[in-house]
Amino acid sequence: MAESMQGLKRSHRCAEVSNALEGQKVTVMGWVQKSRNKGGIIFVDLRDRSGILQIIFEESKCGSECFEKATKLKSEFVAAIEGIVCKRAGAVNENLTTGDIEVVATSLRILSEAETPPFPIEENSKTKEELRLKYRYLDLRRPDLQRNLVMKSKVMTIARQFMANEGFLEIETPMLCKSTPEGARDYLVPSRIHPGTFYALPQSPQIYKQLLMCSGYDRYFQIARCFRDEDLRADRQPEFTQMDMELSFVDVDDVIDVNERLLAKLFKEILDVDVKLPIRRMTWIEAMNRFGSDKPDLRFGMELKDISEVVKDCGFGVFTGALENGGSVRGINAKGQGAMPRKKIDALVEFAKTYGAKGLAYIAINEDGTYKSSFAKFMTEDEMNNIVAALSGEPGDLLLFAADKNKVVWDTLGALRCHLADQMGLLDKNVFEFVWITEFPLLEWSDEQNRFTAMHHPFTMPMEEDLAIIDTDPGKVRAKAYDIVLNGNEIGGGSVRIHQDDIQEKMFECLGFTREQAYERFGFLLDAFKYGVPPHAGLAYGLDRLVMLMAKQDSIRDVIAFPKVKDASCLMTNAPDYVDEAQLKELGIDITVLDEQKTEE
Protein backbone atom coordinates (compact mmCIF):
# COMPACT_ATOMS: atom_id res chain seq x y z
CA MET A 1 0.00 0.00 0.00
CA ALA A 2 1.43 3.35 -1.06
CA GLU A 3 2.20 5.85 1.69
CA SER A 4 2.15 9.65 1.62
CA MET A 5 5.18 11.84 2.27
CA GLN A 6 3.49 13.26 5.41
CA GLY A 7 5.71 16.33 5.55
CA LEU A 8 8.93 14.43 4.77
CA LYS A 9 11.36 16.62 2.76
CA ARG A 10 14.09 15.38 0.45
CA SER A 11 17.47 16.70 1.59
CA HIS A 12 19.62 15.50 -1.34
CA ARG A 13 19.36 13.85 -4.72
CA CYS A 14 21.00 10.42 -4.79
CA ALA A 15 24.31 11.37 -6.43
CA GLU A 16 24.58 14.54 -4.32
CA VAL A 17 25.30 12.38 -1.27
CA SER A 18 29.08 12.21 -0.81
CA ASN A 19 31.70 11.24 1.77
CA ALA A 20 31.68 14.89 2.89
CA LEU A 21 28.34 14.07 4.54
CA GLU A 22 29.71 11.07 6.46
CA GLY A 23 27.90 10.66 9.78
CA GLN A 24 25.07 13.00 8.80
CA LYS A 25 21.40 12.16 8.38
CA VAL A 26 19.98 12.48 4.86
CA THR A 27 16.58 11.97 3.23
CA VAL A 28 16.63 10.62 -0.34
CA MET A 29 13.82 9.66 -2.70
CA GLY A 30 13.74 7.80 -5.97
CA TRP A 31 13.13 4.55 -7.81
CA VAL A 32 14.47 1.14 -6.76
CA GLN A 33 16.98 0.01 -9.37
CA LYS A 34 17.40 -3.36 -7.68
CA SER A 35 17.04 -4.95 -4.25
CA ARG A 36 19.14 -7.82 -2.84
CA ASN A 37 18.05 -9.58 0.36
CA LYS A 38 21.06 -11.27 2.00
CA GLY A 39 19.15 -12.53 5.03
CA GLY A 40 19.93 -10.16 7.88
CA ILE A 41 20.76 -7.30 5.53
CA ILE A 42 19.03 -5.83 2.47
CA PHE A 43 20.95 -3.87 -0.18
CA VAL A 44 18.90 -1.45 -2.28
CA ASP A 45 20.19 0.63 -5.20
CA LEU A 46 18.09 3.81 -5.27
CA ARG A 47 18.01 5.78 -8.54
CA ASP A 48 16.96 9.30 -9.47
CA ARG A 49 18.00 11.54 -12.35
CA SER A 50 21.32 12.36 -10.65
CA GLY A 51 22.52 8.76 -10.31
CA ILE A 52 22.45 5.73 -7.99
CA LEU A 53 22.98 5.47 -4.24
CA GLN A 54 23.35 2.26 -2.23
CA ILE A 55 21.03 1.91 0.79
CA ILE A 56 21.56 -0.66 3.57
CA PHE A 57 18.68 -1.98 5.69
CA GLU A 58 19.69 -3.75 8.92
CA GLU A 59 16.94 -4.74 11.33
CA SER A 60 18.99 -3.69 14.35
CA LYS A 61 19.32 -0.14 12.99
CA CYS A 62 16.01 0.52 11.25
CA GLY A 63 13.65 -1.61 13.36
CA SER A 64 11.65 -4.71 12.52
CA GLU A 65 8.71 -2.86 10.94
CA CYS A 66 10.99 -0.89 8.59
CA PHE A 67 13.02 -4.02 7.76
CA GLU A 68 9.85 -6.00 7.00
CA LYS A 69 8.72 -3.19 4.67
CA ALA A 70 12.14 -3.21 2.96
CA THR A 71 11.73 -6.91 2.08
CA LYS A 72 8.81 -5.90 -0.16
CA LEU A 73 10.87 -3.46 -2.28
CA LYS A 74 11.06 -4.41 -5.97
CA SER A 75 12.37 -2.77 -9.14
CA GLU A 76 10.76 0.60 -9.92
CA PHE A 77 9.04 0.97 -6.54
CA VAL A 78 9.20 4.63 -5.49
CA ALA A 79 10.63 5.05 -2.00
CA ALA A 80 11.57 7.75 0.51
CA ILE A 81 14.43 6.76 2.83
CA GLU A 82 16.01 8.44 5.83
CA GLY A 83 19.42 7.27 6.99
CA ILE A 84 23.00 7.98 8.04
CA VAL A 85 25.82 8.38 5.48
CA CYS A 86 28.66 5.91 6.10
CA LYS A 87 31.77 4.71 4.33
CA ARG A 88 31.14 1.52 2.39
CA ALA A 89 31.78 -1.59 4.40
CA GLY A 90 32.46 -3.60 1.25
CA ALA A 91 34.46 -2.90 -1.89
CA VAL A 92 34.30 0.59 -3.46
CA ASN A 93 32.28 0.73 -6.71
CA GLU A 94 34.44 2.73 -9.11
CA ASN A 95 31.58 2.98 -11.63
CA LEU A 96 29.44 5.16 -9.33
CA THR A 97 30.07 8.71 -8.13
CA THR A 98 28.65 7.48 -4.80
CA GLY A 99 30.68 4.27 -4.95
CA ASP A 100 32.67 4.92 -1.75
CA ILE A 101 29.68 5.52 0.55
CA GLU A 102 26.30 4.06 1.48
CA VAL A 103 23.30 5.16 3.51
CA VAL A 104 22.33 3.04 6.50
CA ALA A 105 18.53 3.37 6.57
CA THR A 106 16.64 4.40 9.70
CA SER A 107 13.18 4.71 8.09
CA LEU A 108 11.40 3.82 4.85
CA ARG A 109 8.21 4.94 3.15
CA ILE A 110 7.00 3.16 0.01
CA LEU A 111 5.46 6.03 -1.94
CA SER A 112 4.35 3.96 -4.92
CA GLU A 113 4.44 0.30 -5.91
CA ALA A 114 5.21 -0.81 -9.46
CA GLU A 115 4.40 -3.69 -11.76
CA THR A 116 7.33 -5.48 -13.37
CA PRO A 117 8.31 -3.23 -16.32
CA PRO A 118 8.20 -4.72 -19.86
CA PHE A 119 11.99 -4.29 -20.17
CA PRO A 120 14.90 -3.61 -17.80
CA ILE A 121 15.58 0.04 -16.96
CA GLU A 122 19.29 0.04 -17.75
CA GLU A 123 21.91 1.93 -19.73
CA ASN A 124 22.59 0.98 -23.36
CA SER A 125 19.38 -1.04 -23.49
CA LYS A 126 19.28 -3.90 -25.99
CA THR A 127 15.47 -3.84 -26.02
CA LYS A 128 13.96 -3.14 -29.45
CA GLU A 129 13.34 0.56 -29.98
CA GLU A 130 9.67 0.00 -30.93
CA LEU A 131 8.94 -1.49 -27.49
CA ARG A 132 10.91 1.21 -25.68
CA LEU A 133 9.06 3.96 -27.57
CA LYS A 134 5.69 2.39 -26.75
CA TYR A 135 6.65 2.72 -23.06
CA ARG A 136 8.69 5.89 -23.51
CA TYR A 137 7.89 7.09 -19.97
CA LEU A 138 9.83 4.04 -18.73
CA ASP A 139 12.55 4.34 -21.35
CA LEU A 140 13.15 7.93 -20.21
CA ARG A 141 14.14 6.62 -16.77
CA ARG A 142 17.32 5.15 -18.28
CA PRO A 143 20.38 7.09 -17.03
CA ASP A 144 21.89 7.49 -20.52
CA LEU A 145 18.71 9.06 -21.92
CA GLN A 146 18.40 11.27 -18.85
CA ARG A 147 21.98 12.48 -19.36
CA ASN A 148 21.12 13.38 -22.97
CA LEU A 149 18.11 15.46 -21.95
CA VAL A 150 20.03 17.12 -19.13
CA MET A 151 22.71 18.05 -21.69
CA LYS A 152 20.08 19.47 -24.03
CA SER A 153 18.67 21.59 -21.20
CA LYS A 154 22.18 22.89 -20.42
CA VAL A 155 22.80 23.74 -24.09
CA MET A 156 19.61 25.82 -24.18
CA THR A 157 20.37 27.55 -20.87
CA ILE A 158 23.95 28.45 -21.86
CA ALA A 159 22.86 29.57 -25.34
CA ARG A 160 20.15 31.82 -23.92
CA GLN A 161 22.57 33.45 -21.51
CA PHE A 162 25.25 33.89 -24.17
CA MET A 163 22.80 35.46 -26.63
CA ALA A 164 21.42 37.80 -23.97
CA ASN A 165 24.97 38.94 -23.19
CA GLU A 166 25.49 39.60 -26.92
CA GLY A 167 22.47 41.93 -27.04
CA PHE A 168 19.91 39.50 -28.49
CA LEU A 169 16.26 39.72 -27.45
CA GLU A 170 14.30 36.47 -27.09
CA ILE A 171 11.02 37.03 -28.95
CA GLU A 172 8.36 34.40 -29.66
CA THR A 173 6.86 34.13 -33.15
CA PRO A 174 3.45 32.59 -34.05
CA MET A 175 2.76 28.86 -34.31
CA LEU A 176 -0.33 29.44 -36.48
CA CYS A 177 0.93 30.94 -39.74
CA LYS A 178 0.06 31.41 -43.40
CA SER A 179 0.99 28.48 -45.64
CA THR A 180 3.81 29.24 -48.10
CA PRO A 181 4.17 26.14 -50.31
CA GLU A 182 7.75 26.94 -51.41
CA GLY A 183 9.82 24.30 -49.57
CA ALA A 184 8.79 21.20 -47.61
CA ARG A 185 5.14 20.29 -47.05
CA ASP A 186 3.28 22.24 -44.38
CA TYR A 187 1.27 20.74 -41.56
CA LEU A 188 -2.14 22.38 -41.91
CA VAL A 189 -4.56 23.38 -39.14
CA PRO A 190 -8.21 23.99 -40.12
CA SER A 191 -9.89 27.14 -38.85
CA ARG A 192 -13.32 26.73 -37.22
CA ILE A 193 -14.08 30.45 -37.29
CA HIS A 194 -13.10 30.89 -40.96
CA PRO A 195 -14.59 27.77 -42.63
CA GLY A 196 -12.59 26.32 -45.50
CA THR A 197 -9.37 28.11 -44.53
CA PHE A 198 -6.25 26.75 -42.88
CA TYR A 199 -3.30 27.85 -40.81
CA ALA A 200 0.08 26.23 -41.31
CA LEU A 201 2.44 25.23 -38.53
CA PRO A 202 5.79 27.01 -39.06
CA GLN A 203 8.59 25.24 -40.93
CA SER A 204 10.80 27.96 -39.45
CA PRO A 205 10.30 31.50 -38.11
CA GLN A 206 12.03 32.87 -41.24
CA ILE A 207 9.58 35.54 -42.35
CA TYR A 208 8.73 36.69 -38.83
CA LYS A 209 12.35 37.14 -37.84
CA GLN A 210 12.95 39.24 -40.95
CA LEU A 211 9.92 41.33 -40.03
CA LEU A 212 11.41 41.81 -36.56
CA MET A 213 14.50 43.28 -38.23
CA CYS A 214 12.19 45.62 -40.18
CA SER A 215 10.67 46.55 -36.83
CA GLY A 216 13.99 47.66 -35.40
CA TYR A 217 14.69 44.93 -32.82
CA ASP A 218 18.26 44.65 -34.14
CA ARG A 219 19.11 41.22 -32.68
CA TYR A 220 16.52 38.45 -32.26
CA PHE A 221 16.91 34.96 -30.76
CA GLN A 222 14.45 32.13 -30.20
CA ILE A 223 14.44 28.44 -29.35
CA ALA A 224 11.56 27.64 -31.68
CA ARG A 225 9.45 24.58 -32.41
CA CYS A 226 9.22 23.88 -36.16
CA PHE A 227 7.22 21.41 -38.23
CA ARG A 228 7.81 19.78 -41.61
CA ASP A 229 5.66 17.11 -43.21
CA GLU A 230 8.46 15.21 -44.94
CA ASP A 231 9.94 11.74 -45.18
CA LEU A 232 11.95 10.92 -42.08
CA ARG A 233 15.48 9.64 -41.47
CA ALA A 234 17.52 9.02 -38.34
CA ASP A 235 18.25 12.76 -38.04
CA ARG A 236 14.78 14.03 -39.01
CA GLN A 237 11.52 14.47 -37.08
CA PRO A 238 8.16 15.98 -38.12
CA GLU A 239 8.51 18.40 -35.20
CA PHE A 240 11.89 19.63 -34.09
CA THR A 241 13.63 22.50 -32.31
CA GLN A 242 15.56 25.31 -33.97
CA MET A 243 17.95 27.67 -32.22
CA ASP A 244 17.15 30.68 -34.35
CA MET A 245 18.68 34.13 -34.68
CA GLU A 246 18.66 37.23 -36.89
CA LEU A 247 20.92 40.31 -36.81
CA SER A 248 20.66 43.78 -38.38
CA PHE A 249 23.42 45.89 -39.96
CA VAL A 250 25.72 42.88 -40.44
CA ASP A 251 27.40 40.84 -43.15
CA VAL A 252 28.65 37.23 -43.37
CA ASP A 253 31.67 37.67 -41.08
CA ASP A 254 29.59 39.20 -38.28
CA VAL A 255 27.18 36.24 -38.17
CA ILE A 256 30.02 33.73 -38.33
CA ASP A 257 31.92 35.50 -35.53
CA VAL A 258 29.07 35.42 -32.99
CA ASN A 259 28.27 31.80 -33.81
CA GLU A 260 31.85 30.61 -33.53
CA ARG A 261 32.03 32.09 -30.05
CA LEU A 262 28.67 30.50 -29.15
CA LEU A 263 29.85 27.06 -30.30
CA ALA A 264 33.17 27.44 -28.47
CA LYS A 265 31.32 28.30 -25.25
CA LEU A 266 28.88 25.39 -25.55
CA PHE A 267 31.57 22.80 -26.23
CA LYS A 268 33.89 24.11 -23.52
CA GLU A 269 31.27 24.36 -20.77
CA ILE A 270 29.46 21.11 -21.54
CA LEU A 271 32.15 18.78 -22.93
CA ASP A 272 35.35 20.60 -21.89
CA VAL A 273 36.32 20.54 -25.59
CA ASP A 274 38.29 23.49 -27.01
CA VAL A 275 36.95 24.52 -30.42
CA LYS A 276 39.83 26.07 -32.34
CA LEU A 277 38.83 29.49 -33.67
CA PRO A 278 38.44 30.69 -36.30
CA ILE A 279 36.71 27.61 -37.72
CA ARG A 280 38.00 26.76 -41.18
CA ARG A 281 35.93 27.85 -44.18
CA MET A 282 35.44 26.05 -47.48
CA THR A 283 33.47 27.13 -50.54
CA TRP A 284 30.64 24.89 -51.75
CA ILE A 285 32.43 24.00 -54.97
CA GLU A 286 35.63 23.06 -53.09
CA ALA A 287 33.64 20.85 -50.70
CA MET A 288 31.89 19.10 -53.59
CA ASN A 289 35.09 18.57 -55.57
CA ARG A 290 37.10 17.29 -52.58
CA PHE A 291 34.46 15.43 -50.58
CA GLY A 292 31.43 14.99 -52.85
CA SER A 293 29.24 16.65 -50.23
CA ASP A 294 28.29 20.11 -48.97
CA LYS A 295 28.46 18.68 -45.45
CA PRO A 296 31.87 17.00 -45.53
CA ASP A 297 33.14 14.83 -42.70
CA LEU A 298 36.71 16.02 -42.11
CA ARG A 299 37.63 13.41 -39.48
CA PHE A 300 39.30 11.36 -42.23
CA GLY A 301 40.79 11.85 -45.70
CA MET A 302 39.79 9.67 -48.66
CA GLU A 303 39.24 12.79 -50.79
CA LEU A 304 37.81 12.65 -54.29
CA LYS A 305 40.31 13.04 -57.13
CA ASP A 306 39.21 14.22 -60.59
CA ILE A 307 40.94 11.99 -63.20
CA SER A 308 38.95 13.27 -66.20
CA GLU A 309 42.08 14.64 -67.88
CA VAL A 310 43.98 11.41 -67.25
CA VAL A 311 41.35 9.17 -68.89
CA LYS A 312 39.87 11.48 -71.58
CA ASP A 313 41.55 9.53 -74.44
CA CYS A 314 41.44 6.02 -72.91
CA GLY A 315 39.71 3.03 -74.44
CA PHE A 316 37.17 2.53 -71.64
CA GLY A 317 33.79 3.68 -72.99
CA VAL A 318 32.24 4.18 -69.54
CA PHE A 319 34.83 6.87 -68.76
CA THR A 320 34.92 8.56 -72.18
CA GLY A 321 31.12 8.41 -72.54
CA ALA A 322 30.63 10.25 -69.25
CA LEU A 323 33.07 12.95 -70.35
CA GLU A 324 31.37 13.33 -73.74
CA ASN A 325 28.08 13.94 -71.91
CA GLY A 326 29.58 16.79 -69.90
CA GLY A 327 30.26 14.71 -66.79
CA SER A 328 33.44 13.73 -65.00
CA VAL A 329 35.43 10.73 -63.79
CA ARG A 330 36.52 10.79 -60.16
CA GLY A 331 37.91 8.31 -57.68
CA ILE A 332 38.71 7.71 -54.01
CA ASN A 333 41.51 5.71 -52.40
CA ALA A 334 40.45 3.35 -49.60
CA LYS A 335 43.86 2.92 -47.98
CA GLY A 336 44.75 -0.64 -47.01
CA GLN A 337 41.57 -2.19 -48.46
CA GLY A 338 43.16 -3.78 -51.53
CA ALA A 339 42.51 -7.30 -50.26
CA MET A 340 38.76 -6.69 -49.93
CA PRO A 341 36.87 -9.81 -51.14
CA ARG A 342 35.00 -9.52 -54.43
CA LYS A 343 31.70 -10.09 -52.60
CA LYS A 344 32.26 -6.93 -50.53
CA ILE A 345 33.28 -4.93 -53.60
CA ASP A 346 30.04 -6.06 -55.28
CA ALA A 347 28.15 -4.82 -52.21
CA LEU A 348 29.84 -1.42 -52.65
CA VAL A 349 28.68 -1.39 -56.29
CA GLU A 350 25.08 -1.99 -55.15
CA PHE A 351 25.48 0.76 -52.53
CA ALA A 352 26.67 3.16 -55.26
CA LYS A 353 23.61 2.37 -57.39
CA THR A 354 21.32 3.71 -54.66
CA TYR A 355 22.86 7.15 -55.33
CA GLY A 356 22.14 7.06 -59.05
CA ALA A 357 25.42 5.53 -60.27
CA LYS A 358 25.24 2.85 -62.95
CA GLY A 359 28.12 1.04 -61.24
CA LEU A 360 31.63 1.40 -59.83
CA ALA A 361 34.99 0.73 -61.44
CA TYR A 362 37.86 -0.39 -59.22
CA ILE A 363 41.56 -1.12 -59.05
CA ALA A 364 42.85 -3.30 -56.20
CA ILE A 365 46.62 -2.89 -55.82
CA ASN A 366 48.20 -6.14 -54.69
CA GLU A 367 51.04 -6.18 -52.18
CA ASP A 368 53.48 -6.94 -55.02
CA GLY A 369 52.33 -3.82 -56.90
CA THR A 370 50.30 -5.64 -59.57
CA TYR A 371 46.69 -4.67 -60.24
CA LYS A 372 43.38 -6.46 -60.08
CA SER A 373 40.85 -4.30 -61.90
CA SER A 374 37.37 -4.32 -63.43
CA PHE A 375 38.51 -2.32 -66.49
CA ALA A 376 42.23 -3.02 -66.98
CA LYS A 377 41.61 -4.81 -70.30
CA PHE A 378 40.45 -1.49 -71.82
CA MET A 379 43.56 0.42 -70.70
CA THR A 380 47.22 0.56 -71.55
CA GLU A 381 49.79 -0.11 -68.85
CA ASP A 382 50.78 3.59 -68.82
CA GLU A 383 47.13 4.67 -68.46
CA MET A 384 46.67 2.33 -65.49
CA ASN A 385 49.87 3.61 -63.87
CA ASN A 386 48.79 7.23 -64.41
CA ILE A 387 45.39 6.58 -62.79
CA VAL A 388 47.02 4.91 -59.78
CA ALA A 389 49.51 7.77 -59.48
CA ALA A 390 46.67 10.36 -59.64
CA LEU A 391 45.13 8.72 -56.56
CA SER A 392 48.49 8.21 -54.78
CA GLY A 393 47.83 4.47 -54.88
CA GLU A 394 50.20 2.16 -53.02
CA PRO A 395 50.37 -1.62 -52.55
CA GLY A 396 47.39 -2.74 -50.47
CA ASP A 397 45.08 0.11 -51.56
CA LEU A 398 41.64 -0.12 -53.19
CA LEU A 399 40.78 2.59 -55.72
CA LEU A 400 37.10 3.15 -56.59
CA PHE A 401 35.79 5.24 -59.50
CA ALA A 402 32.50 6.75 -60.64
CA ALA A 403 31.83 8.25 -64.07
CA ASP A 404 28.66 10.21 -64.78
CA LYS A 405 27.22 13.70 -64.50
CA ASN A 406 28.91 15.68 -61.73
CA LYS A 407 25.95 15.47 -59.34
CA VAL A 408 25.77 11.67 -59.59
CA VAL A 409 29.56 11.31 -59.19
CA TRP A 410 29.63 13.68 -56.20
CA ASP A 411 26.64 12.03 -54.50
CA THR A 412 27.98 8.51 -55.10
CA LEU A 413 31.58 9.00 -54.01
CA GLY A 414 30.60 11.40 -51.21
CA ALA A 415 28.34 8.74 -49.68
CA LEU A 416 30.79 5.93 -50.45
CA ARG A 417 33.71 7.57 -48.63
CA CYS A 418 31.58 7.90 -45.47
CA HIS A 419 30.27 4.33 -45.84
CA LEU A 420 33.83 3.00 -46.15
CA ALA A 421 35.09 5.18 -43.29
CA ASP A 422 32.41 3.64 -41.06
CA GLN A 423 33.45 0.12 -42.12
CA MET A 424 37.12 0.98 -41.57
CA GLY A 425 36.54 2.42 -38.07
CA LEU A 426 37.61 5.95 -39.01
CA LEU A 427 34.63 7.77 -37.45
CA ASP A 428 35.73 8.75 -33.93
CA LYS A 429 32.81 10.30 -32.01
CA ASN A 430 35.27 11.91 -29.58
CA VAL A 431 36.68 14.09 -32.39
CA PHE A 432 34.77 17.23 -33.41
CA GLU A 433 35.69 18.64 -36.84
CA PHE A 434 33.85 21.87 -37.72
CA VAL A 435 33.81 23.61 -41.09
CA TRP A 436 31.86 26.52 -42.57
CA ILE A 437 30.60 25.88 -46.10
CA THR A 438 30.16 29.16 -47.99
CA GLU A 439 29.25 30.48 -51.44
CA PHE A 440 26.46 28.01 -52.18
CA PRO A 441 24.74 28.22 -55.56
CA LEU A 442 21.83 30.65 -55.22
CA LEU A 443 19.56 28.46 -57.35
CA GLU A 444 19.26 24.82 -58.33
CA TRP A 445 17.36 23.44 -61.32
CA SER A 446 14.33 21.24 -60.64
CA ASP A 447 13.53 18.79 -63.46
CA GLU A 448 10.26 18.01 -61.68
CA GLN A 449 9.08 21.65 -61.69
CA ASN A 450 11.01 22.61 -64.85
CA ARG A 451 12.32 25.77 -63.19
CA PHE A 452 14.98 27.06 -60.84
CA THR A 453 14.27 26.72 -57.13
CA ALA A 454 16.01 28.49 -54.27
CA MET A 455 18.73 26.29 -52.76
CA HIS A 456 18.04 27.92 -49.36
CA HIS A 457 14.99 30.22 -49.60
CA PRO A 458 13.76 33.08 -51.81
CA PHE A 459 15.17 35.80 -49.53
CA THR A 460 18.84 34.79 -49.79
CA MET A 461 21.16 37.54 -51.06
CA PRO A 462 23.26 36.79 -54.16
CA MET A 463 26.95 37.62 -53.99
CA GLU A 464 27.26 41.17 -55.27
CA GLU A 465 29.92 40.28 -57.85
CA ASP A 466 27.54 37.71 -59.44
CA LEU A 467 24.54 40.03 -59.88
CA ALA A 468 25.78 40.86 -63.41
CA ILE A 469 25.10 37.29 -64.60
CA ILE A 470 21.75 36.69 -62.86
CA ASP A 471 19.86 37.15 -66.16
CA THR A 472 22.30 35.41 -68.49
CA ASP A 473 23.54 32.51 -66.34
CA PRO A 474 21.43 32.24 -63.15
CA GLY A 475 22.72 28.74 -62.36
CA LYS A 476 26.22 30.13 -61.74
CA VAL A 477 25.16 32.84 -59.29
CA ARG A 478 26.55 32.23 -55.80
CA ALA A 479 24.64 33.04 -52.63
CA LYS A 480 25.78 34.83 -49.48
CA ALA A 481 24.81 31.66 -47.63
CA TYR A 482 26.73 29.64 -45.08
CA ASP A 483 26.26 26.31 -43.32
CA ILE A 484 28.07 25.17 -40.20
CA VAL A 485 28.99 21.47 -40.50
CA LEU A 486 30.17 19.13 -37.76
CA ASN A 487 31.47 15.61 -38.48
CA GLY A 488 29.56 15.35 -41.76
CA ASN A 489 26.30 16.77 -40.36
CA GLU A 490 24.86 20.17 -41.16
CA ILE A 491 24.05 21.53 -37.70
CA GLY A 492 23.07 25.03 -38.80
CA GLY A 493 22.65 27.24 -41.80
CA GLY A 494 21.84 30.79 -42.73
CA SER A 495 22.41 33.63 -45.12
CA VAL A 496 22.52 37.34 -45.67
CA ARG A 497 18.99 38.36 -46.68
CA ILE A 498 17.91 40.49 -49.62
CA HIS A 499 16.88 43.94 -48.43
CA GLN A 500 16.70 45.79 -51.79
CA ASP A 501 13.38 45.72 -53.69
CA ASP A 502 14.93 45.37 -57.14
CA ILE A 503 17.06 42.35 -56.17
CA GLN A 504 14.11 40.67 -54.43
CA GLU A 505 11.94 41.14 -57.51
CA LYS A 506 14.72 39.72 -59.68
CA MET A 507 14.97 36.70 -57.36
CA PHE A 508 11.24 36.01 -57.67
CA GLU A 509 11.57 36.36 -61.44
CA CYS A 510 14.37 33.74 -61.47
CA LEU A 511 12.12 31.42 -59.47
CA GLY A 512 9.37 31.78 -62.06
CA PHE A 513 7.01 33.82 -59.85
CA THR A 514 5.02 36.63 -61.37
CA ARG A 515 4.76 39.81 -59.29
CA GLU A 516 1.18 38.81 -58.43
CA GLN A 517 2.24 35.31 -57.28
CA ALA A 518 5.03 36.75 -55.17
CA TYR A 519 2.62 39.14 -53.46
CA GLU A 520 0.06 36.39 -52.97
CA ARG A 521 2.61 34.33 -51.01
CA PHE A 522 4.82 36.92 -49.38
CA GLY A 523 2.93 40.20 -49.73
CA PHE A 524 3.10 41.16 -46.05
CA LEU A 525 6.92 40.85 -46.09
CA LEU A 526 7.27 42.75 -49.37
CA ASP A 527 4.97 45.49 -48.07
CA ALA A 528 7.06 45.76 -44.90
CA PHE A 529 10.17 46.25 -47.04
CA LYS A 530 8.63 49.46 -48.45
CA TYR A 531 9.01 51.19 -45.09
CA GLY A 532 12.75 51.03 -44.53
CA VAL A 533 14.49 47.69 -44.03
CA PRO A 534 18.03 47.34 -42.64
CA PRO A 535 20.61 44.97 -44.13
CA HIS A 536 20.17 41.79 -42.09
CA ALA A 537 21.34 38.20 -41.86
CA GLY A 538 20.72 35.19 -39.69
CA LEU A 539 21.30 31.56 -38.91
CA ALA A 540 19.36 28.67 -37.40
CA TYR A 541 20.66 25.50 -35.75
CA GLY A 542 18.97 22.15 -35.71
CA LEU A 543 19.22 21.98 -31.92
CA ASP A 544 18.34 18.29 -31.71
CA ARG A 545 21.04 17.37 -34.23
CA LEU A 546 23.66 19.50 -32.47
CA VAL A 547 22.92 17.86 -29.11
CA MET A 548 22.86 14.42 -30.77
CA LEU A 549 26.47 14.93 -31.89
CA MET A 550 27.55 16.41 -28.56
CA ALA A 551 26.00 13.41 -26.76
CA LYS A 552 27.66 11.02 -29.27
CA GLN A 553 24.36 9.45 -30.27
CA ASP A 554 23.34 8.06 -33.67
CA SER A 555 19.74 9.31 -33.74
CA ILE A 556 18.01 12.51 -32.68
CA ARG A 557 15.32 10.31 -31.13
CA ASP A 558 17.81 9.78 -28.31
CA VAL A 559 17.83 13.49 -27.44
CA ILE A 560 14.07 14.14 -27.78
CA ALA A 561 11.80 13.28 -24.87
CA PHE A 562 8.84 12.01 -26.91
CA PRO A 563 9.91 11.43 -30.53
CA LYS A 564 7.95 10.14 -33.50
CA VAL A 565 8.99 7.09 -35.52
CA LYS A 566 9.73 6.90 -39.23
CA ASP A 567 6.10 7.19 -40.37
CA ALA A 568 5.64 10.31 -38.16
CA SER A 569 3.50 8.43 -35.62
CA CYS A 570 3.86 8.25 -31.83
CA LEU A 571 3.90 4.65 -30.61
CA MET A 572 3.11 5.72 -27.03
CA THR A 573 -0.04 7.81 -27.66
CA ASN A 574 -1.03 6.32 -31.06
CA ALA A 575 -1.04 9.79 -32.62
CA PRO A 576 -2.16 10.65 -35.23
CA ASP A 577 -5.60 9.17 -34.58
CA TYR A 578 -9.17 9.53 -35.76
CA VAL A 579 -11.33 12.26 -34.23
CA ASP A 580 -15.03 12.43 -33.45
CA GLU A 581 -17.46 13.08 -36.28
CA ALA A 582 -18.76 16.05 -34.28
CA GLN A 583 -15.33 17.70 -34.32
CA LEU A 584 -15.05 17.28 -38.09
CA LYS A 585 -18.57 18.62 -38.62
CA GLU A 586 -17.77 21.71 -36.55
CA LEU A 587 -14.78 22.35 -38.81
CA GLY A 588 -16.72 21.65 -42.00
CA ILE A 589 -14.43 18.76 -42.93
CA ASP A 590 -15.45 15.56 -44.75
CA ILE A 591 -13.09 12.58 -44.82
CA THR A 592 -12.84 10.74 -48.14
CA VAL A 593 -11.51 7.20 -47.65
CA LEU A 594 -9.53 6.09 -50.71
CA ASP A 595 -9.77 2.45 -51.72
CA GLU A 596 -6.61 0.36 -51.36
CA GLN A 597 -5.67 0.46 -55.05
CA LYS A 598 -5.85 4.27 -55.22
CA THR A 599 -3.91 4.57 -51.97
CA GLU A 600 -1.07 2.47 -53.42
CA GLU A 601 -1.00 4.61 -56.56
Buried (B, 14 or more C-beta within 10 A) or exposed (E): EEBEEEEBEBBBBBBBBEEEBEEEEBBBBBBBBBBEEEEEBBBBBBBBBBBBBBBBBBBEBBBEEBBEBBEEBEBBBBBBBBBBBBEBEEEEBEEBBBBBBBBBBBBBBBBEBEEEEEBBBBEEBEBEBEBBBBBBEBBBBBBEBBBBBBBBEBBBEBBBEBBEEBEBEEBEBEBEBBBBEEBEBBBEBBBEEEEEEBBBBBBBBBBBBBBBBBEEBBBBBBBBEBBBBBEBEEBBBBBBBBBBBBBBEBEBEEBBEBBBBBBBBBBEBBBEBEBEEEBEBBBBEBBBBBBBBBBBBBBBEBBBBBBBEBBEEBEBEBBBEBBEEEBBBBBBBBBEBBEBEEEEBEEBBEBBEEBBBBBBBBBBBEEEEEBBBBBBEBBEEEBBEBBBEBBEBBEBBBBBBBBBBBBBBBBBBBBBBBBBBEBBEBBEEEEBBBBBBBBBBBBEEEEEEEEBBBBBBBBBBBBEEBBEEBEEEBEEBBBBBBBBBBBBBBBBBBBBBBBEEEBBBBBBBBBEBEEEEBBEBBEEBBEBBEEEBBBBBBBBBBBBBBBBBBBEBEBBBBBBEBBBBEEBBBBBEEEEEEEEEEEBEEBEEEEEEEEEEEEEE
